Amino acid sequence: MLKRSSGTPTLEEVAALAGVGRGTVSRVINNASGVKPSTRRAVQRAIDELDYVPNLAARSLAGRRADAVALVMTKTDWRLFGEPFFSEVVQAVGDALTEAGVQLLLTLVRTDAERQRLVEYVRGGRIDGALLMSVRAEDRLPDMLADAGLPTVLLGRRSGDERVTYVDADNVGGARAAVAHLVGGGRRAIASITGPPEMYVARCRLRGYREALKDAGIDEDPSLVVQGDFTETSGRRAMAGLLERHPEVDAVFAASDSMAAGALTALHAAGRRVPQDVAVVGFDDFELAEQTEPPLTTVRQPMEEIGRTMVRLLLEEMDQPEVAWRHVILRTRLVVRESA
């Protein structure tokens, strides 16, 4: 016999009582095709028995929409929202939603209590979908929203096994190309300034760095890898530390343009010439890359395409709730300027 929880009935309880999977319950709630009549009746009986009546489902069945989408930031330190990568993606998201006649709502979710409040807000039918930015590996919010039946699209992914729809850039390939370019220029003592290890994007770019060194027959020196947090300040500090410990360093791959700009500041302060003494390559290619001294060689991410693709996938899921989760990885391109 199913043991009832003490709180609000969940999708999992409905699925267990009906003897089906969560996806089948979601399809029944959203009146999607592909469910046998007998299965649909079993799910409906379980919904009635448990008094499971999510407002989101009732609104969907009635064909009504809020015409609003939430852009969710989940970082405890959301200074990154001011970083050019995020601002350019958000601008593309806003433009695409405006063209579709959908309102964009910005929300910051940092704690478990705030996650639960957002889920309750979703169940109230106040938004039609969610776009999540900068999600960390351990964050369950995407699963919570998907289980609540809300169309959800991630910028990037939490791991290689991500099950929620996401749009990402080829971070491994982009980093590999950046470091291969440095190797091709005769550099051998190549350092890397990485992002936070709990972010999958940072791990992917570090993987590309390591693969390029291996391809070139260069042994990796772990002490040449320094962690940053994608900000300019962290890049400056990391580069200063590298120069103290490894004065022989002749190149650095920074996992973001902001960190690369910080590295350039530290190199200038130390009297190192770029690129004659130390070559520098970043990752992103936003406007800052053309304004540094010297202009920055970097890996271009298609930021506008990322934002617009996120919106396209979300709108499609809003129109067809039964559509399978999709994973889109967009190409990157090395842009060569004076810094390397």
Secondary structure, 3 states (H helix, E strand, C coil): CCCCCCCCCCHHHHHHHHCCCHHHHHHHHCCCCCCCHHHHHHHHHHHHHHCCCCHHHHHHHCCCCCCEEEEEECCCCHHHHHCHHHHHHHHHHHHHHHHCCCEEEEEECCCHHHHHHHHHHHHCCCCCEEEEECCCCCCCHHHHHHHCCCCEEEECCCCCCCCCCEEEECHHHHHHHHHHHHHHCCCCCEEEEECCCCCHHHHHHHHHHHHHHHHCCCCCCHHHEEECCCCHHHHHHHHHHHHHHCCCCCEEEECCHHHHHHHHHHHHHCCCCCCCCCEEEEEECCCHHHHCCCCCEEEECCHHHHHHHHHHHHHHHHHCCCCCCCEEEECCEEECCCCC
